[in-house]
Amino acid sequence: MHLVEPIVLLLMLVAALVIVANRFSIPFPVLLVLCGLAPSFVPFLPPVRLNPEVVFFLFLPAPLYPSALFFSWSVFPAYFA
């Protein structure tokens, strides 16, 4: 059960980042990227290894779902022009 603790901790961090993003009107994906890069600059931290399937099934749908809901299909062809 050593995989459960990092996953729960990361989910709690994402929930806290949603609150911070809403309070300061910062786009949520930008805040996720910045907070994900911050630990990479701290020396002597142990590496966190996650299975790619865990990331795809637990963490990726959270930022993608709202984007898919509010996507404007009328401007979709303009992205390819």
Residue pairs with C-beta under 8 A, 6 or more apart in sequence:
3 51
3 54
6 48
6 50
7 50
7 54
7 58
10 59
11 58
13 35
14 32
14 59
14 62
17 28
17 31
17 32
17 35
18 28
20 26
20 31
21 27
21 28
21 31
28 63
28 66
29 63
32 63
39 45
